Amino acid sequence: MIIDTLTGLERYFPMNRHFEKVFKFLRSQPLHELAEGSYIIDGENAYLTVSVREGKNVEDAKLEVHDSYIDIQMPLEGVETIGWRDRSYCEQLSGQYDEANDTAFFNDPAEAFFTLEPMTLAILFPHDAHAPLIGNGKIKKIVVKVKVI
């Protein structure tokens, strides 16, 4: 997991060949003006979703993981807390892995929490079980899905 802002993201380009295109896209857009919906960045290699959701209590936020995509999550409006746990320590699978949505959920508790202010982002890799959208009120955020290579 990485927590950062849009400035200086070039240091992460070597981690994934799609990151450069994603970060250039994010820097070129009026992010606050993006309407809810999906935006293609590079076909199935990278795409972005803008959503507005009500914040959840810690107890209601389940840990989730993804096998095929890295998540880049960033609130645009509202403050979001995300729970985290190393996936290798997750033992309480809730249902089965959903291949179509590249998601599995766990009932294990998060072992750490971090808070993202608007325009601060988290890069979450397949080994990062994360429980997003913890907070009060409406949270407008983007989630970029970047294909694991």
TORBADREN-808358 format. One record per atom (N, C-alpha, C): residue number from 0; residue in one letter; x, y, z. Coordinates in Angstrom, 2 decimals. Each point is the difference from the previous one (the first is absolute). Layout:
N
[NUM,"a",[X,Y,Z]]
...
This chain:
149
[0,"m",[0.84,-1.17,0.00]]
[0,"m",[-0.84,1.17,0.00]]
[0,"m",[0.89,1.23,0.00]]
[1,"i",[-0.45,0.99,-0.74]]
[1,"i",[0.71,1.28,-0.08]]
[1,"i",[-1.03,1.10,0.24]]
[2,"i",[0.36,0.98,0.81]]
[2,"i",[-0.83,1.18,0.20]]
[2,"i",[0.81,1.19,-0.50]]
[3,"d",[-0.61,0.81,-0.85]]
[3,"d",[0.72,1.12,-0.61]]
[3,"d",[-1.01,1.00,-0.55]]
[4,"t",[0.50,0.97,-0.76]]
[4,"t",[-0.85,0.95,-0.72]]
[4,"t",[0.37,-0.10,-1.48]]
[5,"l",[-0.66,0.78,-0.84]]
[5,"l",[0.28,-0.05,-1.43]]
[5,"l",[1.36,0.57,-0.38]]
[6,"t",[0.60,0.78,0.87]]
[6,"t",[1.31,0.55,-0.30]]
[6,"t",[1.06,-1.06,0.27]]
[7,"g",[0.94,-0.11,-0.87]]
[7,"g",[1.13,-0.91,0.22]]
[7,"g",[-0.28,-1.46,-0.24]]
[8,"l",[-1.07,-0.32,-0.72]]
[8,"l",[-0.33,-1.41,-0.19]]
[8,"l",[0.90,-0.70,-1.01]]
[9,"e",[0.88,0.74,-0.65]]
[9,"e",[0.91,-0.61,-0.96]]
[9,"e",[0.85,-1.10,0.66]]
[10,"r",[0.23,0.13,1.28]]
[10,"r",[0.84,-1.01,0.68]]
[10,"r",[-0.62,-1.39,-0.03]]
[11,"y",[-1.30,-0.10,-0.29]]
[11,"y",[-0.67,-1.30,-0.02]]
[11,"y",[-0.13,-0.60,-1.41]]
[12,"f",[0.40,0.74,-1.03]]
[12,"f",[-0.10,-0.51,-1.37]]
[12,"f",[0.65,-1.37,-0.17]]
[13,"p",[1.16,-0.26,0.59]]
[13,"p",[0.62,-1.33,-0.20]]
[13,"p",[-0.79,-1.17,0.60]]
[14,"m",[-0.97,0.28,0.85]]
[14,"m",[-0.74,-1.07,0.67]]
[14,"m",[-1.03,-0.67,-0.91]]
[15,"n",[-0.48,0.73,-1.00]]
[15,"n",[-1.03,-0.53,-0.89]]
[15,"n",[0.04,0.81,-1.29]]
[16,"r",[0.02,-0.67,-1.14]]
[16,"r",[0.14,0.72,-1.27]]
[16,"r",[-1.19,0.89,-0.33]]
[17,"h",[-1.13,-0.18,0.69]]
[17,"h",[-1.18,0.82,-0.26]]
[17,"h",[-0.05,1.25,0.88]]
[18,"f",[0.82,0.07,1.03]]
[18,"f",[-0.08,1.13,0.93]]
[18,"f",[0.25,1.34,-0.68]]
[19,"e",[0.95,0.08,-0.91]]
[19,"e",[0.31,1.29,-0.62]]
[19,"e",[-1.23,0.56,-0.71]]
[20,"k",[-0.68,-0.83,-0.78]]
[20,"k",[-1.19,0.45,-0.73]]
[20,"k",[-1.11,0.41,0.99]]
[21,"v",[-0.17,-0.77,1.07]]
[21,"v",[-1.02,0.31,1.01]]
[21,"v",[0.28,1.35,0.66]]
[22,"f",[1.23,0.20,0.45]]
[22,"f",[0.32,1.22,0.72]]
[22,"f",[-0.06,1.22,-0.92]]
[23,"k",[0.38,-0.16,-1.27]]
[23,"k",[-0.14,1.11,-0.94]]
[23,"k",[-1.48,0.34,-0.21]]
[24,"f",[-0.83,-1.02,-0.09]]
[24,"f",[-1.44,0.23,-0.14]]
[24,"f",[-0.53,0.75,1.22]]
[25,"l",[0.34,-0.46,1.21]]
[25,"l",[-0.50,0.65,1.21]]
[25,"l",[0.43,1.46,0.08]]
[26,"r",[1.21,0.27,-0.39]]
[26,"r",[0.50,1.37,0.06]]
[26,"r",[-0.62,0.90,-1.07]]
[27,"s",[-0.51,-0.60,-1.07]]
[27,"s",[-0.52,0.80,-1.11]]
[27,"s",[-1.50,0.29,0.12]]
[28,"q",[-0.66,-0.58,0.98]]
[28,"q",[-1.45,0.12,0.11]]
[28,"q",[-0.41,0.98,1.10]]
[29,"p",[-1.10,0.69,-0.18]]
[29,"p",[-0.58,0.79,1.09]]
[29,"p",[-0.76,-0.99,0.91]]
[30,"l",[0.70,-0.70,0.86]]
[30,"l",[-0.55,-1.13,0.75]]
[30,"l",[-1.28,0.35,0.76]]
[31,"h",[-0.06,1.17,0.62]]
[31,"h",[-1.19,0.38,0.76]]
[31,"h",[-1.23,0.14,-0.88]]
[32,"e",[0.21,0.24,-1.29]]
[32,"e",[-1.11,0.20,-0.92]]
[32,"e",[-0.50,-1.30,-0.64]]
[33,"l",[0.71,-1.09,0.19]]
[33,"l",[-0.42,-1.27,-0.61]]
[33,"l",[-1.32,-0.46,0.61]]
[34,"a",[-0.93,-0.36,-0.86]]
[34,"a",[-1.29,-0.50,0.46]]
[34,"a",[0.13,-1.47,0.39]]
[35,"e",[-0.95,-0.48,0.80]]
[35,"e",[0.00,-1.41,0.36]]
[35,"e",[-0.04,-0.84,-1.28]]
[36,"g",[0.74,-1.08,0.03]]
[36,"g",[0.03,-0.89,-1.15]]
[36,"g",[1.38,-0.56,-0.23]]
[37,"s",[0.16,-0.69,-1.12]]
[37,"s",[1.26,-0.65,-0.35]]
[37,"s",[0.69,0.74,-1.12]]
[38,"y",[1.31,0.01,0.05]]
[38,"y",[0.83,0.67,-1.00]]
[38,"y",[1.13,-0.95,-0.41]]
[39,"i",[0.14,-0.22,-1.29]]
[39,"i",[1.05,-0.87,-0.50]]
[39,"i",[1.30,0.81,-0.09]]
[40,"i",[1.07,-0.56,0.54]]
[40,"i",[1.32,0.62,-0.11]]
[40,"i",[0.82,-0.74,-1.05]]
[41,"d",[0.01,-1.33,0.08]]
[41,"d",[0.76,-0.83,-0.94]]
[41,"d",[-0.67,-1.36,-0.13]]
[42,"g",[-1.20,-0.01,-0.55]]
[42,"g",[-0.73,-1.26,-0.18]]
[42,"g",[-0.17,-0.74,1.31]]
[43,"e",[0.24,-1.30,-0.03]]
[43,"e",[-0.09,-0.81,1.22]]
[43,"e",[1.24,0.11,0.87]]
[44,"n",[1.02,0.68,-0.48]]
[44,"n",[1.23,0.17,0.78]]
[44,"n",[-0.17,1.03,1.12]]
[45,"a",[-0.86,0.97,-0.22]]
[45,"a",[-0.20,1.04,1.01]]
[45,"a",[-1.31,0.74,-0.28]]
[46,"y",[-0.82,0.09,1.03]]
[46,"y",[-1.24,0.77,-0.10]]
[46,"y",[-0.33,0.57,1.36]]
[47,"l",[-0.86,1.00,-0.01]]
[47,"l",[-0.29,0.77,1.21]]
[47,"l",[-1.51,0.04,0.22]]
[48,"t",[-0.39,-0.07,1.25]]
[48,"t",[-1.41,0.16,0.37]]
[48,"t",[-0.10,1.15,1.00]]
[49,"v",[-0.96,0.88,-0.23]]
[49,"v",[-0.32,1.06,0.95]]
[49,"v",[-1.32,-0.37,0.65]]
[50,"s",[-0.04,0.05,1.32]]
[50,"s",[-1.23,-0.33,0.71]]
[50,"s",[-0.20,0.95,1.17]]
[51,"v",[-1.24,0.12,0.42]]
[51,"v",[-0.35,0.73,1.22]]
[51,"v",[-0.76,-0.99,0.87]]
[52,"r",[0.54,-0.29,1.16]]
[52,"r",[-0.60,-0.98,0.91]]
[52,"r",[-0.04,0.56,1.41]]
[53,"e",[-0.92,-0.52,0.76]]
[53,"e",[-0.10,0.34,1.42]]
[53,"e",[1.12,-0.73,0.74]]
[54,"g",[0.67,0.70,0.90]]
[54,"g",[1.04,-0.62,0.82]]
[54,"g",[-0.58,-1.09,0.89]]
[55,"k",[0.83,-0.96,0.36]]
[55,"k",[-0.41,-1.14,0.82]]
[55,"k",[0.64,0.06,1.38]]
[56,"n",[-0.59,-0.74,0.93]]
[56,"n",[0.64,-0.23,1.29]]
[56,"n",[1.08,-1.05,-0.19]]
[57,"v",[0.97,-0.04,0.88]]
[57,"v",[1.07,-1.00,-0.06]]
[57,"v",[-0.59,-1.41,-0.04]]
[58,"e",[-1.04,-0.23,0.79]]
[58,"e",[-0.59,-1.34,0.09]]
[58,"e",[-0.64,-0.45,-1.30]]
[59,"d",[-0.44,0.95,-0.82]]
[59,"d",[-0.69,-0.33,-1.25]]
[59,"d",[0.93,-0.10,-1.21]]
[60,"a",[1.24,0.39,0.15]]
[60,"a",[0.96,0.00,-1.12]]
[60,"a",[0.75,-1.32,-0.02]]
[61,"k",[-0.21,-0.79,-1.04]]
[61,"k",[0.67,-1.29,-0.13]]
[61,"k",[1.31,0.15,-0.77]]
[62,"l",[0.96,-0.82,0.40]]
[62,"l",[1.25,-0.06,-0.75]]
[62,"l",[-0.26,-0.62,-1.36]]
[63,"e",[0.62,0.55,-1.02]]
[63,"e",[-0.11,-0.54,-1.35]]
[63,"e",[1.39,-0.13,-0.60]]
[64,"v",[0.13,-0.91,-0.95]]
[64,"v",[1.26,-0.19,-0.72]]
[64,"v",[-0.29,-0.19,-1.48]]
[65,"h",[1.03,0.23,-0.81]]
[65,"h",[-0.10,-0.15,-1.45]]
[65,"h",[1.23,-0.76,-0.49]]
[66,"d",[-0.19,-0.90,-0.94]]
[66,"d",[1.12,-0.77,-0.54]]
[66,"d",[0.57,0.60,-1.27]]
[67,"s",[-0.85,0.55,-0.85]]
[67,"s",[0.42,0.42,-1.33]]
[67,"s",[0.31,1.50,-0.12]]
[68,"y",[-0.46,0.79,0.97]]
[68,"y",[0.17,1.45,-0.09]]
[68,"y",[0.55,0.59,1.29]]
[69,"i",[0.78,1.05,-0.18]]
[69,"i",[0.46,0.86,1.08]]
[69,"i",[-1.03,1.12,0.12]]
[70,"d",[-0.37,0.36,1.20]]
[70,"d",[-0.91,1.13,0.22]]
[70,"d",[0.80,1.26,0.31]]
[71,"i",[-0.40,1.09,-0.61]]
[71,"i",[0.46,1.32,0.42]]
[71,"i",[-1.26,0.72,0.44]]
[72,"q",[-0.10,0.28,1.29]]
[72,"q",[-1.20,0.61,0.55]]
[72,"q",[0.33,1.39,0.52]]
[73,"m",[-0.88,0.96,-0.34]]
[73,"m",[0.24,1.37,0.41]]
[73,"m",[-1.33,0.72,0.21]]
[74,"p",[-0.27,0.49,1.21]]
[74,"p",[-1.20,0.82,0.19]]
[74,"p",[0.18,1.36,-0.66]]
[75,"l",[-1.07,0.46,-0.61]]
[75,"l",[-0.03,1.34,-0.58]]
[75,"l",[-0.72,0.98,0.93]]
[76,"e",[-1.03,-0.52,0.69]]
[76,"e",[-0.76,0.79,0.97]]
[76,"e",[-0.29,-0.89,1.19]]
[77,"g",[0.20,0.50,1.18]]
[77,"g",[-0.19,-0.79,1.22]]
[77,"g",[1.31,-0.64,0.41]]
[78,"v",[0.01,-0.45,1.23]]
[78,"v",[1.17,-0.66,0.57]]
[78,"v",[-0.32,-1.48,0.12]]
[79,"e",[0.91,-0.83,-0.46]]
[79,"e",[-0.23,-1.45,-0.01]]
[79,"e",[1.07,-0.70,0.82]]
[80,"t",[-0.44,-0.90,0.84]]
[80,"t",[0.91,-0.89,0.71]]
[80,"t",[-0.09,-1.37,-0.66]]
[81,"i",[1.14,-0.65,-0.12]]
[81,"i",[0.07,-1.32,-0.59]]
[81,"i",[0.67,-0.94,0.99]]
[82,"g",[-0.65,-1.13,0.26]]
[82,"g",[0.62,-1.03,0.83]]
[82,"g",[0.92,-0.84,-0.85]]
[83,"w",[1.03,-0.56,0.61]]
[83,"w",[0.99,-0.79,-0.74]]
[83,"w",[0.42,-1.23,0.81]]
[84,"r",[0.29,-1.06,-0.71]]
[84,"r",[0.56,-1.22,0.59]]
[84,"r",[0.76,-0.72,-1.10]]
[85,"d",[1.15,-0.55,0.34]]
[85,"d",[0.74,-0.80,-0.97]]
[85,"d",[-0.85,-1.20,-0.40]]
[86,"r",[-0.18,-0.18,-1.29]]
[86,"r",[-0.87,-1.07,-0.50]]
[86,"r",[0.40,-1.38,0.52]]
[87,"s",[1.28,-0.21,0.20]]
[87,"s",[0.45,-1.32,0.46]]
[87,"s",[-0.49,-0.33,1.41]]
[88,"y",[-0.47,1.00,0.73]]
[88,"y",[-0.55,-0.22,1.34]]
[88,"y",[-1.53,-0.07,0.01]]
[89,"c",[-0.62,0.12,-1.14]]
[89,"c",[-1.45,-0.11,-0.09]]
[89,"c",[-0.39,-1.47,-0.06]]
[90,"e",[-0.89,-0.40,0.90]]
[90,"e",[-0.39,-1.41,0.09]]
[90,"e",[-1.50,-0.22,-0.13]]
[91,"q",[-0.80,1.06,0.10]]
[91,"q",[-1.45,-0.15,0.04]]
[91,"q",[-0.63,0.48,-1.31]]
[92,"l",[0.17,-0.80,-1.04]]
[92,"l",[-0.55,0.34,-1.31]]
[92,"l",[-1.53,0.07,0.10]]
[93,"s",[-0.57,1.06,-0.55]]
[93,"s",[-1.45,0.19,-0.01]]
[93,"s",[-0.49,-0.27,-1.41]]
[94,"g",[-0.48,-1.20,-0.25]]
[94,"g",[-0.40,-0.38,-1.34]]
[94,"g",[1.20,-0.43,-0.81]]
[95,"q",[-0.16,-0.01,-1.31]]
[95,"q",[1.08,-0.42,-0.89]]
[95,"q",[0.54,1.19,-0.78]]
[96,"y",[1.19,-0.17,-0.52]]
[96,"y",[0.59,1.01,-0.87]]
[96,"y",[-0.91,0.18,-1.22]]
[97,"d",[-0.35,1.25,-0.31]]
[97,"d",[-0.83,0.33,-1.14]]
[97,"d",[0.93,0.41,-1.15]]
[98,"e",[0.25,-0.94,-0.90]]
[98,"e",[0.95,0.24,-1.08]]
[98,"e",[-0.45,1.14,-0.91]]
[99,"a",[-1.29,0.08,-0.28]]
[99,"a",[-0.51,1.05,-0.90]]
[99,"a",[0.27,1.40,0.55]]
[100,"n",[-0.08,0.16,1.31]]
[100,"n",[0.24,1.30,0.64]]
[100,"n",[1.36,0.09,0.67]]
[101,"d",[0.81,-1.06,-0.13]]
[101,"d",[1.34,-0.04,0.58]]
[101,"d",[-0.03,0.40,1.48]]
[102,"t",[-0.89,-0.62,0.75]]
[102,"t",[-0.15,0.37,1.41]]
[102,"t",[-0.28,-1.21,0.88]]
[103,"a",[0.63,-0.02,1.14]]
[103,"a",[-0.34,-0.93,1.08]]
[103,"a",[-0.09,0.83,1.27]]
[104,"f",[-0.89,-0.40,0.90]]
[104,"f",[-0.19,0.70,1.27]]
[104,"f",[0.39,-0.90,1.15]]
[105,"f",[0.44,0.63,1.08]]
[105,"f",[0.38,-0.72,1.21]]
[105,"f",[-0.70,0.63,1.21]]
[106,"n",[-0.31,-0.85,0.98]]
[106,"n",[-0.60,0.47,1.25]]
[106,"n",[1.04,0.31,1.07]]
[107,"d",[1.28,-0.20,-0.30]]
[107,"d",[1.05,0.32,0.96]]
[107,"d",[-0.01,1.50,0.31]]
[108,"p",[0.42,0.38,1.19]]
[108,"p",[0.07,1.44,0.30]]
[108,"p",[1.23,0.63,-0.64]]
[109,"a",[-0.09,1.27,-0.31]]
[109,"a",[1.17,0.74,-0.46]]
[109,"a",[0.97,0.10,1.16]]
[110,"e",[1.29,0.03,-0.30]]
[110,"e",[0.99,0.12,1.07]]
[110,"e",[0.62,1.40,0.06]]
[111,"a",[-0.28,0.81,-1.01]]
[111,"a",[0.49,1.38,-0.02]]
[111,"a",[-1.01,0.84,-0.78]]
[112,"f",[0.01,1.29,0.27]]
[112,"f",[-0.89,0.93,-0.68]]
[112,"f",[0.80,1.22,-0.42]]
[113,"f",[-0.34,0.56,-1.14]]
[113,"f",[0.61,1.25,-0.44]]
[113,"f",[-1.10,0.87,-0.59]]
[114,"t",[0.20,1.29,0.07]]
[114,"t",[-1.00,0.96,-0.44]]
[114,"t",[0.53,0.77,-1.20]]
[115,"l",[-0.85,0.11,-1.01]]
[115,"l",[0.34,0.74,-1.21]]
[115,"l",[-0.82,1.28,-0.06]]
[116,"e",[0.68,1.11,-0.04]]
[116,"e",[-0.63,1.29,-0.24]]
[116,"e",[-0.22,0.11,-1.51]]
[117,"p",[-0.85,0.92,-0.45]]
[117,"p",[-0.18,0.17,-1.44]]
[117,"p",[1.34,0.21,-0.71]]
[118,"m",[0.12,-0.67,-1.14]]
[118,"m",[1.16,0.05,-0.88]]
[118,"m",[1.23,-0.73,0.55]]
[119,"t",[-0.18,-0.77,1.07]]
[119,"t",[1.04,-0.91,0.48]]
[119,"t",[-0.42,-1.39,-0.47]]
[120,"l",[0.96,-0.78,-0.47]]
[120,"l",[-0.38,-1.29,-0.56]]
[120,"l",[0.71,-1.16,0.67]]
[121,"a",[-0.62,-1.16,-0.15]]
[121,"a",[0.59,-1.26,0.46]]
[121,"a",[0.11,-0.92,-1.21]]
[122,"i",[1.16,-0.62,-0.15]]
[122,"i",[0.20,-1.03,-1.03]]
[122,"i",[-0.02,-1.33,0.74]]
[123,"l",[-0.98,-0.83,-0.34]]
[123,"l",[-0.24,-1.25,0.71]]
[123,"l",[0.24,-1.17,-0.94]]
[124,"f",[0.94,-0.85,0.36]]
[124,"f",[0.41,-1.13,-0.82]]
[124,"f",[-0.78,-1.25,0.39]]
[125,"p",[0.08,-1.07,-0.80]]
[125,"p",[-0.76,-1.21,0.32]]
[125,"p",[0.23,-0.57,1.41]]
[126,"h",[1.13,0.28,0.61]]
[126,"h",[0.25,-0.51,1.36]]
[126,"h",[-0.57,0.92,1.09]]
[127,"d",[-0.58,1.13,-0.41]]
[127,"d",[-0.57,0.97,0.94]]
[127,"d",[-1.51,-0.20,0.14]]
[128,"a",[-0.42,-0.71,1.02]]
[128,"a",[-1.44,-0.08,0.29]]
[128,"a",[-0.40,1.37,0.56]]
[129,"h",[-1.07,0.55,-0.54]]
[129,"h",[-0.37,1.36,0.39]]
[129,"h",[-1.51,0.14,0.15]]
[130,"a",[-0.39,0.81,0.98]]
[130,"a",[-1.41,0.27,0.29]]
[130,"a",[-0.23,1.49,-0.22]]
[131,"p",[-0.47,0.37,-1.20]]
[131,"p",[-0.14,1.42,-0.32]]
[131,"p",[-1.31,0.61,0.49]]
[132,"l",[-0.11,1.30,-0.21]]
[132,"l",[-1.21,0.79,0.24]]
[132,"l",[-0.41,0.11,1.46]]
[133,"i",[0.95,-0.06,0.89]]
[133,"i",[-0.32,0.24,1.40]]
[133,"i",[0.01,1.52,0.20]]
[134,"g",[-1.10,0.53,0.49]]
[134,"g",[-0.06,1.44,0.21]]
[134,"g",[-1.42,0.46,0.25]]
[135,"n",[-0.15,1.29,0.13]]
[135,"n",[-1.30,0.62,0.25]]
[135,"n",[-0.44,0.80,-1.21]]
[136,"g",[-1.27,-0.11,-0.33]]
[136,"g",[-0.54,0.78,-1.10]]
[136,"g",[0.38,-0.58,-1.35]]
[137,"k",[-0.24,0.80,-1.03]]
[137,"k",[0.27,-0.41,-1.38]]
[137,"k",[1.50,0.11,-0.29]]
[138,"i",[0.49,-0.99,-0.72]]
[138,"i",[1.39,-0.01,-0.44]]
[138,"i",[0.00,-0.16,-1.52]]
[139,"k",[0.51,1.01,-0.69]]
[139,"k",[0.19,-0.11,-1.44]]
[139,"k",[1.44,-0.42,-0.22]]
[140,"k",[0.17,-1.09,-0.76]]
[140,"k",[1.35,-0.52,-0.16]]
[140,"k",[0.20,-0.59,-1.37]]
[141,"i",[1.25,-0.16,-0.33]]
[141,"i",[0.35,-0.75,-1.20]]
[141,"i",[0.71,-1.28,0.41]]
[142,"v",[-0.26,-1.04,-0.77]]
[142,"v",[0.74,-1.25,0.12]]
[142,"v",[0.50,-0.33,-1.39]]
[143,"v",[1.32,-0.07,-0.13]]
[143,"v",[0.61,-0.40,-1.26]]
[143,"v",[0.40,-1.45,0.13]]
[144,"k",[-0.36,-0.79,-0.98]]
[144,"k",[0.38,-1.40,-0.08]]
[144,"k",[1.15,-0.10,-1.01]]
[145,"v",[1.13,-0.53,0.45]]
[145,"v",[1.18,-0.13,-0.84]]
[145,"v",[0.37,-1.47,-0.07]]
[146,"k",[0.05,-0.52,-1.20]]
[146,"k",[0.29,-1.43,-0.22]]
[146,"k",[1.35,-0.37,0.59]]
[147,"v",[0.02,-1.09,0.77]]
[147,"v",[1.25,-0.53,0.54]]
[147,"v",[0.78,-0.60,-1.17]]
[148,"i",[1.30,0.26,-0.05]]
[148,"i",[0.82,-0.59,-1.07]]
[148,"i",[1.01,-0.96,0.57]]
